Amino acid sequence: MQSFPSKKRCRRTLIITSLLALISLTGLRADVRTPEVYKEHALRHDGDVSKGKALFNDARALCSSCHSVDGSASKAGPDLFAAGDAFGRRDLIESVLNPSGTIAPGYGTITVEAKDGTSVIGTLKQKNDAKIELMGVDGKLVSIPVADIEKQSGSPVSLMPEGLFAGFTREEFTDLIEYLVSLKQPESTTASNAGAPREIPTIAHPVDLKPLFAEPFVLPRGLAETGLSSFRQVPGFPGVFLVLHQKGTIWRTEKTAASETRAVFLDLEVEVFSDRGPNGLLDVTFHPKFSENRKYYLFYQVLENEQVVTRIVERRFSEDFKGDSGEPARELMKIASVAEDHSGGCLAFGPDGFLYLVMGDTGPHHDPNGHAQNLALLLGKMIRIDVDNRDRGLAYAIPTENPFRNQPNVRPEIWAYGLRNPWRFCFDRLTGDLWVADVGQDRAEEVNLVHGGENFGWNIYEGFEPFSNQYRLEGKEYTQPLFAYHRKYGNSITGGHVYRGDKDSSFYGVYVCGDYNSKLLFGITQKDGVLTAARQIGAIPQRLVSFSEDEAGDLYAIGYEGMIYKIDFTAAKFQ
């Protein structure tokens, strides 16, 4: 095995070398300027795109050695194809000034320590039973046999060094930002399809988002990013909700016209893993007979021997319905991830009384091992189980109508497959239609109408566009999405709900979803599985992590930074 320097010396050398290279490149004095000065200048001034491109592509600046811009994702850092579409100017500035502040899923720093004492640091490109492949800032792919590995660990610190901006003048930093802003997705690269409109019109009067609570839900440690994840009404108790924080805290809150109260309902922070990637306590749902059995269900990740594992557990409320019973949880499922990302994050009971949940392909990027197409795995799948009965050797039963129940070498829990990272799904309370939002890889976000046995094509397709032939099978049918949008509208879809509140509203029957990063809200309609309309209907002030629906049919949008908004459709008109 190739010998490598220790991780501490490697990182220290990288930072020093990077700063010296940038200072040499620009001929600057090595005086220290604060990030705030650079930020304010880049926000208040325009830069020169051509000069910024030259800085980006100079080998000594490290930008082009870590980031591709052609959609190939062939380097250690995130591909910046359409970065100017996917992110706002302020977000791009922050990502350069504070690279560890928000690390793109799948690009966390991984350290592999070998049995001979050497170590490799980089981002994960491949992981299977035989090897792990990492890529460092030099762009070289290093393969480590699994048999040679002593330990593998992740880090919340970006591979991109801190302080790179100090090697630029304020003007040059602004030029670099201007170049990143200019990286837009060309119209010629987008699929021409009625379900993927190149333009999504904006309605004349957007929906109104009204804060439901006076204060945000944040943890007491003063974290900059609070990580709210889910919000659900407790069945049978109007105005009573459970609010989930990614790190493992659940609040019970009660809202009336005159007052609001909140208290910690359950604290799972010791158990939940949320340090890296979109992992943590992600969702909660309630048994259809909740008023009788007090059962509720959680979806969250834990860390077992440095491997991320998703747990689906059943718990019970206390008899007064004001807290958790304190009884031990009943584990229904435990699903191991390959990498630390794309673990899905939603569960709900369908109108048939069965529990549905979704798993992503769990990475690495591009699904190089074909998890989503492998029916022997639960990764990249919509799953359906019966929690009220048990089959031999299981904590649940397999519904008799599951499409793969009697097939050899296939997991019978699978309801549908070919998904990348489904982030929220819902059942239309009127029709029973199952809507699933799936986060894309490089070019498109998609919404699917899901039926049993369907294959949604990842990684053969991304949205409506061909992606890879690696796992394509002759004669296999792939179900196209209902709707897809491209990077100019965002890069991380958040699934929502079909509005079934006011029957006189023009939004009645409209599926409402949005984008986590762009914060845009969309409304779409369909007939017989074909998109009939797609509109921009508003925007949320915070990053959009989830939606919720109460028993009255009102919809709520949940901000990652801690605020919950009730969506008011009264003054808006869906056109």
C-alpha positions in Angstrom: 0.0 0.0 0.0 1.2 3.5 -0.8 2.6 5.4 2.2 1.0 8.7 3.2 1.8 11.4 5.8 -0.2 11.7 9.0 -3.5 13.5 8.7 -2.5 16.4 11.0 0.7 17.1 9.1 -1.1 16.7 5.8 -3.8 19.2 6.6 -1.3 21.7 8.1 0.9 21.5 5.0 -2.1 21.9 2.7 -3.3 25.1 4.4 0.2 26.6 4.4 0.9 25.6 0.9 -2.5 26.9 -0.3 -2.0 30.3 1.3 1.5 30.7 0.1 0.5 29.7 -3.4 -2.3 32.3 -3.5 -0.1 35.0 -2.1 2.6 34.2 -4.7 -0.1 34.1 -7.4 -1.5 37.6 -6.7 1.7 39.3 -5.5 -0.1 40.4 -2.3 1.2 41.4 1.1 0.4 38.7 3.7 -1.6 41.1 5.8 -4.7 39.7 7.5 -8.2 40.9 6.6 -11.4 39.6 8.2 -13.9 37.5 6.4 -16.5 40.2 7.1 -14.6 42.7 5.0 -14.4 40.4 2.0 -18.1 39.4 2.4 -19.3 43.0 2.5 -17.2 44.0 -0.5 -18.4 41.0 -2.6 -22.0 41.8 -1.7 -21.8 45.5 -2.5 -19.7 45.3 -5.7 -19.7 43.6 -9.0 -16.7 41.6 -10.1 -15.1 40.7 -13.4 -16.1 37.2 -14.6 -13.1 36.7 -16.9 -10.6 37.6 -14.1 -12.5 35.4 -11.7 -12.3 32.5 -14.2 -8.6 33.0 -14.6 -8.1 32.8 -10.8 -10.3 29.7 -10.6 -8.4 27.9 -13.3 -4.9 28.8 -12.1 -3.4 25.6 -10.8 -1.8 27.3 -7.9 -5.1 28.5 -6.6 -6.4 24.9 -6.0 -10.0 25.8 -7.1 -9.9 23.9 -10.4 -7.9 21.1 -8.9 -10.8 20.3 -6.4 -13.8 21.4 -8.4 -15.1 20.5 -11.9 -17.6 22.8 -13.6 -18.8 20.5 -16.4 -21.2 18.3 -14.5 -18.8 15.4 -14.4 -18.2 15.5 -10.6 -14.8 14.1 -11.4 -12.9 15.8 -8.6 -12.7 15.8 -4.8 -15.0 18.7 -4.2 -18.6 19.3 -5.3 -19.1 19.9 -9.1 -19.9 23.6 -9.7 -21.9 23.1 -12.8 -24.8 25.5 -12.5 -23.5 26.8 -9.1 -24.9 30.2 -10.0 -28.4 28.7 -10.5 -28.3 26.4 -7.4 -27.0 29.0 -4.9 -27.4 32.7 -4.3 -24.5 35.2 -4.2 -24.5 35.3 -0.4 -24.4 31.5 -0.1 -21.5 31.3 -2.5 -19.6 33.9 -0.5 -20.2 32.0 2.7 -19.1 28.7 1.2 -15.7 30.2 0.3 -15.2 32.1 3.5 -16.4 29.3 5.8 -16.0 26.0 3.9 -16.9 23.8 6.9 -20.0 25.8 7.6 -22.2 23.9 5.2 -20.7 20.9 3.5 -22.5 19.5 0.5 -23.9 16.0 1.2 -21.4 13.4 0.1 -18.4 15.6 0.3 -17.4 15.3 4.0 -13.8 14.6 4.8 -13.1 10.9 5.3 -9.9 9.6 6.9 -8.8 6.0 6.4 -6.1 4.7 8.7 -4.2 1.6 7.5 -2.8 -1.2 9.6 0.7 -0.1 8.7 0.2 3.3 10.4 -0.4 5.4 7.2 -3.5 7.4 6.6 -5.4 8.8 3.6 -7.6 11.9 3.7 -10.1 12.8 1.0 -13.7 12.5 -0.1 -15.4 9.2 -0.8 -15.6 8.1 -4.4 -16.3 4.4 -4.0 -16.9 1.9 -1.2 -17.6 -1.8 -1.6 -16.7 -5.1 0.0 -13.2 -5.0 -1.7 -12.0 -1.5 -1.4 -12.5 2.2 -0.5 -11.5 4.9 -2.9 -10.8 8.4 -1.8 -9.8 11.5 -3.7 -7.7 14.3 -2.2 -7.2 17.9 -3.2 -4.6 16.8 -5.7 -7.2 15.1 -7.7 -5.6 11.7 -7.4 -7.8 8.7 -6.7 -6.4 6.4 -4.0 -7.7 2.9 -3.6 -7.3 1.1 -0.2 -8.1 -2.6 0.1 -10.6 -3.3 2.9 -8.3 -5.9 4.3 -5.6 -3.2 4.9 -7.9 -0.8 6.8 -7.5 -0.4 10.6 -10.1 2.4 11.0 -12.3 4.7 8.9 -13.7 7.9 10.3 -15.6 11.0 9.1 -15.1 14.6 10.0 -17.3 17.7 10.0 -14.4 19.7 8.7 -14.3 20.4 5.0 -11.4 19.2 2.8 -11.2 22.8 1.5 -8.8 24.7 3.8 -9.9 27.6 5.9 -8.5 31.0 5.1 -8.1 30.7 1.4 -9.6 34.1 0.9 -6.7 35.7 2.6 -4.6 35.2 -0.5 -6.8 37.5 -2.5 -7.4 41.2 -2.5 -11.1 42.1 -1.9 -11.4 42.9 -5.6 -10.0 39.5 -6.6 -12.2 37.7 -4.2 -15.2 39.5 -5.7 -14.0 38.5 -9.2 -14.0 34.9 -8.1 -17.5 35.1 -6.7 -18.7 36.8 -9.9 -17.4 33.8 -11.9 -19.2 31.3 -9.6 -22.4 33.3 -9.9 -22.0 33.2 -13.7 -22.0 29.4 -13.8 -25.5 28.7 -15.1 -27.1 25.6 -16.5 -27.3 26.1 -20.3 -30.8 25.6 -21.7 -29.3 23.2 -24.3 -28.4 20.7 -21.6 -32.0 20.4 -20.2 -34.4 17.8 -21.4 -37.3 19.0 -23.5 -40.2 17.4 -21.9 -43.7 18.6 -20.8 -42.9 17.4 -17.3 -39.7 19.4 -17.0 -40.7 22.9 -18.1 -37.8 25.3 -18.8 -39.8 28.1 -17.3 -42.0 27.9 -14.2 -44.3 30.9 -14.1 -44.8 32.9 -10.9 -48.4 33.5 -9.7 -49.5 37.1 -9.4 -50.0 37.1 -5.7 -47.9 34.6 -3.7 -49.1 32.6 -0.8 -48.6 34.2 2.6 -46.4 32.4 5.2 -47.3 33.4 8.8 -45.0 32.3 11.7 -47.0 29.8 13.8 -45.0 30.4 16.9 -43.5 33.5 18.4 -40.0 32.1 18.7 -37.9 29.6 16.7 -37.2 26.1 18.0 -33.5 26.1 18.8 -31.3 24.1 21.2 -29.9 26.0 24.2 -26.3 25.7 23.1 -26.6 28.6 20.7 -25.9 26.6 17.6 -25.7 28.7 14.4 -27.6 26.1 12.4 -30.4 24.7 14.5 -31.4 21.7 12.3 -35.2 21.5 12.7 -36.3 18.4 10.8 -40.0 17.6 11.2 -43.3 18.9 12.6 -46.5 16.8 13.1 -49.9 17.3 14.7 -50.7 14.8 17.4 -53.8 13.0 16.1 -57.0 13.8 17.9 -55.4 16.9 19.6 -56.0 20.0 17.5 -53.3 22.6 18.2 -50.9 20.0 19.8 -47.8 19.2 17.8 -44.5 17.3 18.0 -41.5 19.3 16.8 -38.3 17.3 15.9 -34.8 18.6 16.0 -32.2 16.8 13.9 -29.9 16.2 16.9 -32.5 14.2 18.7 -34.8 16.5 20.7 -38.5 16.3 20.4 -40.7 19.1 21.8 -44.4 18.8 22.5 -46.0 22.2 21.8 -49.6 23.4 22.3 -50.9 26.4 20.3 -54.2 28.2 21.0 -55.4 31.6 20.0 -54.4 33.0 23.3 -51.2 31.1 24.2 -48.5 28.7 23.2 -46.5 26.3 25.4 -43.6 24.0 24.6 -41.7 21.3 26.6 -39.2 18.6 25.8 -41.2 15.5 25.0 -38.2 13.1 24.4 -34.5 13.5 24.3 -32.5 11.1 22.1 -29.4 13.1 21.6 -27.1 10.5 23.2 -28.3 7.9 20.7 -28.9 9.9 17.5 -26.0 10.5 15.0 -26.2 13.9 13.4 -22.6 15.1 13.2 -22.1 14.7 9.5 -24.3 14.8 6.4 -28.2 14.9 6.4 -28.4 12.4 9.3 -30.2 12.6 12.6 -33.7 12.4 13.9 -35.6 13.0 10.7 -39.3 12.1 11.0 -42.2 10.9 13.2 -45.6 9.4 12.4 -48.5 8.0 14.3 -50.3 4.7 14.3 -53.8 4.8 12.6 -55.2 3.6 15.9 -53.1 6.1 17.9 -56.0 7.1 20.2 -56.3 3.5 21.3 -52.7 2.2 21.4 -50.7 5.5 21.8 -48.1 4.2 19.3 -45.8 6.4 17.3 -42.8 5.8 15.1 -39.4 7.4 14.6 -36.9 7.5 11.7 -33.4 8.3 12.7 -29.7 7.4 12.2 -27.2 6.0 14.7 -23.5 5.3 14.4 -22.4 1.7 14.9 -18.6 1.0 14.5 -18.2 4.1 12.4 -21.1 3.0 10.1 -24.3 5.0 9.7 -27.4 2.9 10.4 -31.0 3.9 10.0 -33.3 2.8 12.8 -37.1 2.6 12.5 -38.6 2.2 16.0 -42.0 2.0 17.6 -42.6 3.9 20.9 -45.7 4.9 23.0 -47.1 8.0 24.5 -47.8 8.2 28.2 -51.4 7.6 29.2 -52.1 11.3 29.5 -50.8 11.9 26.0 -48.4 14.5 27.3 -45.1 12.7 27.1 -43.3 9.5 26.1 -44.2 6.5 28.1 -40.6 5.7 29.0 -41.1 2.2 27.8 -38.2 0.6 25.8 -38.5 1.2 22.0 -39.4 -1.7 19.8 -37.0 -1.8 16.9 -38.7 -2.6 13.6 -35.9 -2.2 11.1 -32.2 -1.4 11.0 -30.7 -0.5 7.7 -27.0 0.0 7.2 -25.7 2.8 4.9 -22.7 2.4 2.7 -21.6 6.1 3.0 -22.9 8.8 5.3 -25.5 10.4 2.9 -28.7 9.8 1.1 -30.5 8.0 3.9 -33.9 9.2 2.9 -35.9 10.5 5.8 -39.7 10.0 5.9 -42.2 7.6 7.1 -46.1 7.6 7.1 -49.0 5.2 7.3 -50.9 4.8 4.0 -54.7 4.6 3.7 -54.3 0.8 3.6 -53.0 0.9 7.2 -49.4 -0.2 6.4 -46.3 1.7 7.3 -44.4 3.2 4.3 -40.8 4.5 4.5 -38.1 5.5 2.1 -34.4 4.9 1.9 -31.9 6.7 -0.4 -29.1 4.9 -2.1 -26.8 6.0 0.8 -24.0 7.0 -1.6 -21.4 7.5 -2.8 -22.4 10.1 -5.4 -23.6 8.6 -8.7 -24.6 5.4 -6.9 -21.5 3.5 -8.4 -22.6 0.2 -6.8 -26.1 0.3 -8.3 -27.9 0.2 -4.9 -31.1 1.7 -6.2 -31.5 -1.0 -8.9 -30.5 -3.9 -6.6 -33.6 -5.6 -5.4 -31.7 -7.6 -2.8 -31.1 -4.3 -0.9 -33.5 -1.8 0.8 -31.3 1.1 -0.4 -32.9 3.5 -2.9 -36.4 2.0 -2.2 -39.9 2.7 -1.0 -40.7 0.2 1.7 -44.1 -1.1 2.9 -44.5 -3.2 6.1 -47.3 -4.4 8.4 -46.4 -3.3 12.0 -49.5 -5.0 13.5 -48.4 -8.5 12.7 -45.1 -10.5 12.5 -43.7 -12.9 10.1 -41.2 -15.5 11.3 -37.8 -13.9 12.1 -39.1 -10.3 11.6 -40.5 -7.6 13.9 -43.2 -7.0 11.3 -45.1 -8.8 8.5 -44.9 -8.5 4.7 -48.2 -7.4 3.2 -49.5 -10.0 0.8 -49.9 -7.4 -2.0 -46.3 -6.3 -1.9 -45.1 -6.7 -5.5 -41.9 -8.6 -4.8 -43.1 -10.8 -1.9 -42.6 -14.2 -3.5 -39.6 -13.5 -5.7 -36.2 -15.1 -4.9 -33.2 -13.0 -3.9 -35.5 -9.9 -3.6 -36.4 -8.0 -0.4 -40.2 -8.5 0.0 -40.5 -5.2 1.9 -39.9 -3.2 -1.4 -42.9 -1.4 -2.8 -41.1 0.6 -5.5 -37.4 1.3 -6.4 -34.9 3.3 -8.4 -34.8 6.3 -6.1 -31.8 8.4 -5.2 -32.6 10.3 -2.1 -36.3 10.6 -1.5 -36.9 13.6 0.8 -40.5 13.5 2.0 -43.5 11.8 0.6 -47.3 12.1 1.3 -50.6 10.4 0.6 -53.3 12.6 -0.9 -56.0 12.3 1.8 -58.8 12.4 -0.8 -57.5 10.1 -3.6 -54.8 8.1 -1.7 -52.2 9.0 -4.4 -48.6 8.5 -3.2 -46.4 11.5 -4.0 -42.6 11.2 -3.6 -40.0 14.0 -4.0 -36.5 12.7 -5.0 -33.4 14.8 -4.6 -31.3 14.8 -7.8 -27.6 14.4 -8.5 -26.3 17.0 -11.0 -29.1 18.5 -13.0 -32.7 17.8 -11.9 -35.0 17.5 -8.9 -38.1 15.3 -9.4 -41.6 14.5 -8.1 -43.0 11.0 -8.7 -46.4 9.5 -8.4 -45.6 6.0 -7.0 -47.4 2.7 -7.5 -46.4 -0.7 -6.4 -43.6 -2.4 -8.4 -42.5 0.7 -10.3 -38.8 1.4 -11.1 -38.0 5.1 -11.2 -34.7 4.6 -13.0 -31.9 6.0 -10.8 -29.0 5.8 -11.7 -30.0 5.0 -15.4 -32.0 8.2 -15.4 -31.9 11.5 -13.5 -35.3 13.2 -14.0 -36.2 12.7 -17.6 -32.6 12.6 -18.8 -30.3 9.5 -19.3 -27.6 9.4 -16.7 -25.7 6.1 -16.9 -25.8 2.8 -18.7 -23.8 0.9 -16.1 -26.9 -0.8 -14.5 -29.3 -0.6 -17.5 -30.9 -3.9 -18.2 -32.3 -4.9 -21.6 -36.1 -4.8 -21.7 -36.4 -3.1 -18.3 -39.1 -0.5 -18.0 -38.5 2.8 -16.2 -41.2 5.0 -14.9 -40.7 8.7 -15.7 -41.3 11.3 -13.0 -44.4 13.5 -13.1 -42.4 16.7 -12.7 -38.8 17.8 -12.7 -37.1 21.2 -12.4 -33.5 22.3 -13.2 -30.8 24.1 -11.2 -32.1 27.6 -12.0 -35.0 26.8 -9.5 -32.9 25.0 -6.8 -30.9 21.8 -6.1 -32.6 20.0 -3.2 -36.3 19.3 -3.5 -38.4 19.0 -0.3 -41.6 17.1 -0.8 -44.9 18.4 0.5 -48.6 17.7 0.5 -51.7 18.0 -1.7 -53.8 20.8 -0.3 -57.2 19.5 0.9 -58.3 22.4 3.2 -60.7 25.0 1.9 -62.7 23.3 -1.0 -63.4 26.7 -2.5 -59.7 27.6 -2.8 -58.1 27.6 -6.2 -55.3 25.5 -4.5 -57.6 22.7 -3.6 -56.0 19.6 -5.1 -52.7 21.3 -5.8 -49.5 19.5 -4.6 -47.3 22.0 -2.8 -43.6 21.3 -2.6 -40.4 23.4 -2.6 -36.6 23.6 -2.6 -34.4 23.5 0.5 -31.7 25.8 -0.8 -33.5 28.2 -3.1 -36.4 28.4 -0.7 -38.9 28.6 -3.5 -42.4 27.0 -3.2 -44.0 25.3 -6.1 -47.6 24.2 -6.8 -48.2 21.5 -9.3 -51.3 19.7 -10.7 -51.7 16.5 -12.7 -54.3 14.5 -14.5 -53.9 10.7 -15.1 -50.2 10.9 -14.1 -49.4 13.8 -16.5 -48.4 17.2 -15.4 -51.0 19.9 -16.1 -49.6 22.9 -14.4 -46.5 24.0 -12.4 -46.2 27.4 -10.8 -43.9 29.3 -8.4 -46.3 30.2 -5.6 -44.0 31.9 -3.0 -40.9 31.6 -1.0 -40.0 30.7 2.6 -37.6 32.9 4.7 -35.6 29.9 5.9 -34.2 26.8 4.3 -37.1 24.5 3.6 -36.6 21.2 5.4 -40.2 19.8 5.5 -43.9 20.4 5.2 -46.8 19.2 7.4 -50.5 18.9 7.2 -52.9 19.0 10.1 -56.3 17.3 10.5 -58.1 20.3 9.2 -56.1 20.2 6.0 -54.0 23.3 6.7 -50.4 23.2 5.4 -47.2 24.2 7.2 -43.7 24.9 6.0 -40.8 24.1 8.3 -37.6 26.2 8.2 -34.3 24.4 9.1 -33.3 27.4 11.2 -36.1 26.9 13.6 -39.3 28.7 12.4 -42.6 27.0 11.4 -44.9 28.8 9.1 -48.6 28.3 8.4 -49.3 28.7 4.6 -52.2 31.1 4.0 -53.8 30.6 0.5 -56.5 33.1 1.0 -55.2 36.0 -1.1 -53.4 33.8 -3.6 -54.8 32.3 -6.8 -53.4 29.3 -8.5 -53.3 30.0 -12.3 
